[in-house]
Amino acid sequence: MDLLLARPRRHPDTAFRQVGDEGGLVVLPGRSEVKVLNPVGIAVFSLLDGTRDVDALAARIADEFEIDLPQAREDVIAFLTELQREGMLADQAAPDERTA
Amino acid sequence: MSEAAPQRNISPYTRLVEKAFADAIPLSAQFELTFRCNHLCTFCYNAPEGRREMTTPEIFETLRKISEFGVLYLTMTGGEALCHKDFFKIAAEGRRLGMALRIYSNGYLLADKAMVKKVADLHPMEVEISIHGAKAETHDALTRIKGSFEKTMQGLRNLKEAGIKVQLKCPITKLNQGELFEIRGLADELGYHMTFDAVITPKDDGNLDPLALRPDDAFLQKYWGEWYLDLHHGKLPPRANHCASDGAQANCGTGRSGFTIDPYGNILPCVAFRRPVANILEIDSLSAIWGTSPVLNEVRDLAVDARKKLDGLEAGKYFQFCLGVAEKQVGDPLGIYPQADINAKAVKRSYELLQIGD
């Protein structure tokens, strides 16, 4: 999946919860692993429902956490790359490869 | 955006869990789907009232409320959870709602590989199986179901084959206290983590009959003193309740880090402290009662009081103390019941022998 073209969606087997303002936990049940995300990470993760591309995600994060948009975009891409490497994203075709 | 290295000497996960504990943000819920069971364990703490249990649509409503409340870890138990006719529909709904699933089972029905395949398809975080002996004679005597040992062992092998993470647990009783090393050997053969529970609790209705099966005091001295390290691969005996973080103000997480729902929809502070808070079908949301319930507030205060009381005892920091057991056994949630006292003193002695201080 090309993250720059896709609307990423979290893996359907993940379970996640925000814990106050401290961040959040993501469980990958298939691997019995729990990952800790910081507040920005859990905010991005909760937005990964397949409706937003990288630019939309970055805009939300920049707005919510008062970060410069280019910095937010860079951070979001790095985070999504990490999630993809960890198998925490659903496999998804890029928009132009999807059937209607 | 993964968490940076912690400044304190604890993991980011522990820090987050401690924060949740301190702020009474419940990450876990234990859902007793049914009191029906295919075993007849004499020491079982369940005390069914013979009332109508929740219907499947009501259970779905309950799951929705649990999920909306922000619970991450959902434990499905019973009775025997797998005896519920709609177990797989219910468990799948819990997963669909985004919760990580733990299943408590006696393993009997998992002797059927088709059943294990359905469990695997749920991608549970963990399945916990109870085992009561290293041989059929002991296990079956405690479950009072002939052939249950063989079924459970087959279930364990099937789970292994399916690659499902399993935790084995064994409540120690008079009948199996002599074969703990053999039981641990079975776990080792399968590559499973094994935990033993040295406390047999009264029934939920206060009936003390199960206590007749509790291990004897001489055994407990040996268990905590000589055997614990060997039985647990060198791990030291616990010095606090598993549900309370180290150094926490409260003795345990009752009504704080989690809660329990019984098959009638009653919300309880935890599986052991069964003071009804409300019925989940009669409230709009759990958040509407979590911060304001007089029962929950009292229970949380009691857990803090218990910690203070234990800290004043000579063996206080070695106690694994349960408010629910205390209330049922000695009529006072802060009363020191014999099993907790014996265990704490034995654990203290064990630490002294090992010359391990604070």
Interface residues (C-beta under 8 A of the other chain):
Chain A: D13 T14 A15 F16 R17 Q18 V19 G20 E22 G23 G24 L25 V27 P29 G30 S32 V34 K35 V36 L37 N38 V40 G41 V44 D75 A78 F79 E82
Chain B: M1 S2 E3 A4 S11 P12 Y13 R15 L16 K19 A20 D23 I25 L27 G70 V71 L72 Y73 R95 G98 M99 A100 L101 H123 P124 M125 E126 K165
